[in-house]
Amino acid sequence: MVGLTQALTEQILELQKEDSIELYAVSSQNEMEAGLHQKVKDAGVNMTIVEDLDVHENIKSLAKQVSEVIAKNGITHVNVHNNWQLAVMAYAKYWSRGARNVRIIYTIHGYRHNSFLKSLLAIPMIGLALLLFADRVISMSKYVTRRFWFVGYKTDTVFYIMSKPEFNKQENVIKNLPLKMVFPAQFRHGKNQDLLINAVEKYVAKTNDRSIRLYLPGAGELLDMYKGMVAEKGLDECVVLPGKLAHKEVIKLYEESNIALVSSNVETYGRCIAEPFALGRCLITKPTGVALDIIRDGENGFLYSKEDELVEILVKLKENPSLVSQIANQAFEDKKVFSRDNVIQSYLEVIRKA
């Protein structure tokens, strides 16, 4: 495994429990969050630190070091997670002796997807590299697979394992009313918190229900602008902007609410989609990321594209409150798609095909 982030660390810790896989982590000295390296070591995973692996320089030297790790430890498959890692592994495989037979698996996490114009350039460029150098490609969702359709013949979908205790409760506890909604995200272009604020304004105008609550945790360049927007619309009691919250606090907020909203233009996977679904919340999301893999519209969640469609759904739930728990409980039942067994089997299948 090349690269180490919080999400990847969680997956490594689960994969380490699988007897049929022997894991070896390769990472730079940098961590996305303090303590990730120690977590991996504590789990019994062998790990090598390659200095400045994430610095886009000295590719020959980095490839040589990675090749030595591969040869010394008999590594057969390497899962890379960004374009630089792919470049280093391609150099190691095709221009050094130690990694000639290794199979390269590439997981797509992004493709400049927050900018439509940049993504138009990034998709063919990344795709060409995948055609040339990747033996197998992992996509986190159908949404991404469709954009990289030209490597579909060697692409598999693998979700994140949702193994934490909060995602594996035996009973779903949820109230139908009042409507309490959450969307955790950075305040930047493409996340569209303004759409949600406008939807709440229209909902209140239609129903005169000011008990509705919309929680928008997060920080970012547009936060102050949206604070002003909320105040201008007179929605201070309905829309709460608590600032950036720790992940545990976000989970607690989900558990205290009954609806999860997603208004992003693009999510390649979308933990803001997967997590509330696994927590058994009533999920209302745009058709992006993993939503297309898990949501059956009107059965275990709702899909919408336009602001007025979201307003209609909220009014419907207000008028038929039992729908909230009905939809949420079905999601709670369907969360098995993120179970350890399902995800591990999907990952083993990728290795077998590579």
For each residue, the residues with C-beta under 8 A, 3 or more apart:
1: 4 8 12 23 24 25 26 78 79
2: 26 27 53 66 78 79 80 81 85 88 89
3: 8 26 27 54 80 81 82 85
4: 1 8 9 12 25 27 28 31 32 36 37 40
5: 8 9 32 36 81
6: 9 10 32 33 36
7: 10 11 160 271
8: 1 3 4 5 11 12 81
9: 4 5 6 12 13 36 39 40
10: 6 7 13 14 160 161 163 164
11: 7 8 14 15 160 161
12: 1 4 8 9 15 16 23 25 40 43 45
13: 9 10 16 17 39 40 43
14: 10 11 17 18 161 163 340 343 344
15: 11 12 18 21 23 344 347
16: 12 13 21 23 43 44 45
17: 13 14 340
18: 14 15 21 344 348
19:
20: 348
21: 15 16 18 348 351
22:
23: 1 12 15 16 45 46
24: 1 45 46 47 48 69 73 75
25: 1 4 12 40 45 46 47 48
26: 1 2 3 47 48 50 53 66 69 78
27: 2 3 4 30 31 37 47 48 49 50 53
28: 4 49 50 51 52 53 54 55
29: 49 51 52
30: 27 54
31: 4 27 34 35 36 37
32: 4 5 6 36
33: 6 36
34: 31
35: 31 38 39
36: 4 5 6 9 31 32 33 39 40
37: 4 27 31 40 41 47 49
38: 35 41 42
39: 9 13 35 36 42 43
40: 4 9 12 13 25 36 37 43 45 47
41: 37 38 44 45 47
42: 38 39
43: 12 13 16 39 40
44: 16 41
45: 12 16 23 24 25 40 41
46: 23 24 25 73
47: 24 25 26 27 37 40 41
48: 24 25 26 27 69
49: 27 28 29 37
50: 26 27 28 53 62 65 66 69
51: 28 29
52: 28 29 55 57 58 62
53: 2 26 27 28 50 62 66 85 88
54: 3 28 30 84
55: 28 52 58
56: 84
57: 52
58: 52 55 61 62
59: 62 63 87 88 91
60: 63 64 91
61: 58 64 65
62: 50 52 53 58 59 65 66 88
63: 59 60 66 67 88 89 91 92 95 96
64: 60 61 67 68 92 96
65: 50 61 62 68 69
66: 2 26 50 53 62 63 69 70 88 89 92 99
67: 63 64 70 71 92 96 97 98 99
68: 64 65 71 72 98
69: 24 26 48 50 65 66 72 73 75
70: 66 67 73 75 78 92 98 99 102
71: 67 68 74 97 98 99
72: 68 69
73: 24 46 69 70
74: 71
75: 24 69 70 78 102
76: 101 102 103
77: 102 103 104 105 351 354
78: 1 2 26 70 75 89 99 102 103 104 105
79: 1 2 105 106 107 138
80: 2 3 85 86 88 89 104 105 106 107
81: 2 3 5 8 85 106 107 109
82: 3 85 86 109
83: 86 87 126 129
84: 54 56 87 88
85: 2 3 53 80 81 82 88 89
86: 80 82 83 89 90 104 106 129 130 133 134
87: 59 83 84 90 91 129
88: 2 53 59 62 63 66 80 84 85 91 92
89: 2 63 66 78 80 85 86 92 93 99 102 104 133
90: 86 87 93 94 104 129 132 133
91: 59 60 63 87 88 94 95 96
92: 63 64 66 67 70 88 89 95 96 98 99 102
93: 89 90 96 99 100 102 104 133
94: 90 91 133
95: 63 91 92
96: 63 64 67 91 92 93 99 100
97: 67 71 100
98: 67 68 70 71 92
99: 66 67 70 71 78 89 92 93 96 102
100: 93 96 97
101: 76
102: 70 75 76 77 78 89 92 93 99
103: 76 77 78 135 136 351 354
104: 77 78 80 86 89 90 93 133 134 135 136 354
105: 77 78 79 80 134 135 136 137 138 350 351 354
106: 79 80 81 86 130 134 136 137 138
107: 79 80 81 137 138 140 158
108: 111 126 137 138 139 140 144 148 268
109: 81 82 140 268 269
110: 113 268
111: 108 119 122 123 126 144 147 148 268
112: 115 118 119 121 122
113: 110 119 122 266 268
114: 118 188 189 190 265 266
115: 112 118 119
116: 119 120
117: 120 121
118: 112 114 115 121 122
119: 111 112 113 115 116 122 123 147
120: 116 117 123 124
121: 112 117 118 124 125
122: 111 112 113 118 119 125 126
123: 111 119 120 126 127 147 148
124: 120 121 127 128
125: 121 122 128 129
126: 83 108 111 122 123 129 130 148
127: 123 124 130 131 148 150 151
128: 124 125 131 132
129: 83 86 87 90 125 126 132 133 134
130: 86 106 126 127 133 134 137 148 151
131: 127 128 134 150 151
132: 90 128 129
133: 86 89 90 93 94 104 129 130
134: 86 104 105 106 129 130 131 137 151 154
135: 103 104 105 154 354
136: 103 104 105 106 154 155 156 350 353 354
137: 105 106 107 108 130 134 148 151 154 155 156
138: 79 105 106 107 108 155 156 157 158 350
139: 108 142 144 145 148 155 156 157 158
140: 107 108 109 144 157 158 159 160 268 269 289 290
141: 144 145 157 267 268 269 270 289 290 291 292 293
142: 139 145 146 157 292 293
143: 146 147 266 267 268 287 288 289 290 291 292
144: 108 111 139 140 141 147 148 268 269
145: 139 141 142 148 149 152 155 157
146: 142 143 149
147: 111 119 123 143 144
148: 108 111 123 126 127 130 137 139 144 145 151 152 155
149: 145 146 152
150: 127 131
151: 127 130 131 134 137 148 154 155
152: 145 148 149 155
153:
154: 134 135 136 137 151 353
155: 136 137 138 139 145 148 151 152
156: 136 137 138 139 346 349 350 353
157: 138 139 140 141 142 145 293 346
158: 107 138 139 140 343 346 347 350
159: 140 269 274 290 293 337 338 342 343 346
160: 7 10 11 140 269 271 274 338 343
161: 10 11 14 338 339 340 343 344
162: 167 168 274 275 278 335 338 339
163: 10 14 167 168 340
164: 10 167 168
165: 168 169
166: 169 251 255 279
167: 162 163 164 275 278 279 335 338
168: 162 163 164 165
169: 165 166 172 280
170:
171:
172: 169 280 325 328 329 332
173:
174: 258 280 281 282 324 325 328 329
175: 258 324 325
176: 258 321 322 324 325
177: 211 318 321 324
178: 209 211 212 213
179: 209 211 212 213 258 259 314 317 318 324
180: 212 213 215 256 257 258 259
181: 196 212 213 214 215 257 258 259 260 261 284
182: 214 215 217 250 253 254 257 259 260 261 276 281
183: 193 196 214 215 216 260 261 262 263 272
184: 216 217 218 245 250 253 272
185: 191 193 216 218 264 272
186: 191 218 219 220
187: 191 193 216 218 219 220 221 222 223 226
188: 114 191 220 221 222
189: 114 222
190: 114 264 265 266
191: 185 186 187 188 218 263 264 265
192: 195 196 263 264 265
193: 183 185 187 196 197 216 222 226 263
194: 197 198 226 229
195: 192 198 199 263 307 310
196: 181 183 192 193 199 200 214 216 261 263 310
197: 193 194 200 201 214 226 229 230 233 235 239
198: 194 195 201 202 307
199: 195 196 202 203 307 310 311 314
200: 196 197 203 204 212 214 235 238 239
201: 197 198 204 205 233 235
202: 198 199 205 206 307 308 311
203: 199 200 206 207 209 212 311 314 315 318
204: 200 201 207 208 209 210 212 235 238
205: 201 202 208
206: 202 203 311 315
207: 203 204 315 318
208: 204 205
209: 178 179 203 204 212 318
210: 204 237 238
211: 177 178 179
212: 178 179 180 181 200 203 204 209 238 314
213: 178 179 180 181 238 239 240 257
214: 181 182 183 196 197 200 238 239 240 261
215: 180 181 182 183 240 242 253 257
216: 183 184 185 187 193 196 226 239 240 241 242
217: 182 184 241 242 243 244 245 249 250 253
218: 184 185 186 187 191 223 243 244 245
219: 186 187 223 243 244
220: 186 187 188 223
221: 187 188
222: 187 188 189 193 225 226
223: 187 218 219 220 226 227 241 243
224: 227 228
225: 222 228 229
226: 187 193 194 197 216 222 223 229 230 241
227: 223 224 230 231 241
228: 224 225 231 232
229: 194 197 225 226 232 233
230: 197 226 227 233 235 236 239 241
231: 227 228 234 235 236
232: 228 229
233: 197 201 229 230
234: 231
235: 197 200 201 204 230 231 238 239
236: 230 231 239
237: 210
238: 200 204 210 212 213 214 235
239: 197 200 213 214 216 230 235 236
240: 213 214 215 216
241: 216 217 223 226 227 230
242: 215 216 217 245
243: 217 218 219 223
244: 217 218 219
245: 184 217 218 242 249 250 253
246: 249 250
247: 250 251
248: 251 252
249: 217 245 246 252 253
250: 182 184 217 245 246 247 253 254
251: 166 247 248 254 255 275 279
252: 248 249 255 256
253: 182 184 215 217 245 249 250 256 257
254: 182 250 251 257 260 275 276 279 281
255: 166 251 252 279
256: 180 252 253
257: 180 181 182 213 215 253 254 260 281
258: 174 175 176 179 180 181 281 282 324 325 328
259: 179 180 181 182 281 282 283 284 317 324
260: 181 182 183 254 257 272 273 276 277 279 281 282 283 284 285
261: 181 182 183 196 214 284 285 310
262: 183 267 270 272 273 283 284 285 286 288 289 291
263: 183 191 192 193 195 196 286
264: 185 190 191 192 267 270 272 286 288 289
265: 114 190 191 192 286 288
266: 113 114 143 190 288 289
267: 141 143 262 264 270 272 273 288 289 290 291
268: 108 109 110 111 113 140 141 143 144 289
269: 109 140 141 144 159 160 273 274 289 290
270: 141 262 264 267 273 274 285 288 289 290 291
271: 7 160 274 275
272: 183 184 185 260 262 264 267 275 276
273: 260 262 267 269 270 276 277 283 285 288 289 290 291 294
274: 159 160 162 269 270 271 277 278 290 294 338
275: 162 167 251 254 271 272 278 279
276: 182 254 260 272 273 279 281 283
277: 260 273 274 280 281 283 294 295 300 301 331 334 335
278: 162 167 274 275 331 332 335 338
279: 166 167 251 254 255 260 275 276 332
280: 169 172 174 277 328 329 331 332 335
281: 174 182 254 257 258 259 260 276 277 328 331
282: 174 258 259 260 301 302 317 323 324 325 327 328 331
283: 259 260 262 273 276 277 291 295 300 301 302 327 331
284: 181 259 260 261 262 301 302 304 310 313 314
285: 260 261 262 270 273 288 291 295 301 302 303 304
286: 262 263 264 265 291 303 304 305
287: 143 291 292 295 303 305
288: 143 262 264 265 266 267 270 273 285 291 292
289: 140 141 143 262 264 266 267 268 269 270 273 292
290: 140 141 143 159 267 269 270 273 274 293 294
291: 141 143 262 267 270 273 283 285 286 287 288 294 295 301 303
292: 141 142 143 287 288 289 295
293: 141 142 157 159 290 337
294: 273 274 277 290 291 300 301 334 337
295: 277 283 285 287 291 292 300 301 302 303
296: 299 300 301
297: 301 302 303
298: 302 327
299: 296 327 330
300: 277 283 294 295 296 327 330 331 333 334
301: 277 282 283 284 285 291 294 295 296 297 327 331
302: 282 283 284 285 295 297 298 313 327
303: 285 286 287 291 295 297
304: 284 285 286 309 310 313
305: 286 287 309
306: 309 310
307: 195 198 199 202 310 311
308: 202 311 312
309: 304 305 306 312 313
310: 195 196 199 261 284 304 306 307 313 314
311: 199 202 203 206 307 308 314 315
312: 308 309 315 316
313: 284 302 304 309 310 316 317
314: 179 199 203 212 284 310 311 317 318
315: 203 206 207 311 312 318 319
316: 312 313 319 320 323
317: 179 259 282 313 314 320 321 323 324
318: 177 179 203 207 209 314 315 321
319: 315 316
320: 316 317 323
321: 176 177 317 318 324
322: 176 325 326
323: 282 316 317 320 326 327
324: 174 175 176 177 179 258 259 282 317 321 327 328
325: 172 174 175 176 258 282 322 328 329
326: 322 323 329 330
327: 282 283 298 299 300 301 302 323 324 330 331
328: 172 174 258 280 281 282 324 325 331 332
329: 172 174 280 325 326 332 333
330: 299 300 326 327 333 334
331: 277 278 280 281 282 283 300 301 327 328 334 335
332: 172 278 279 280 328 329 335
333: 300 329 330 336
334: 277 294 300 330 331 337
335: 162 167 277 278 280 331 332 338 339
336: 333 339 342
337: 159 293 294 334 342
338: 159 160 161 162 167 274 278 335 342 343
339: 161 162 335 336 342 343
340: 14 17 161 163 343 344
341: 344 345
342: 159 336 337 338 339 345 346
343: 14 158 159 160 161 338 339 340 346 347
344: 14 15 18 161 340 341 347 348
345: 341 342 348 349
346: 156 157 158 159 342 343 349 350
347: 15 158 343 344 350 351
348: 18 20 21 344 345 351 352
349: 156 345 346 352 353
350: 105 136 138 156 158 346 347 353 354
351: 21 77 103 105 347 348 354
352: 348 349
353: 136 154 156 349 350
354: 77 103 104 105 135 136 350 351
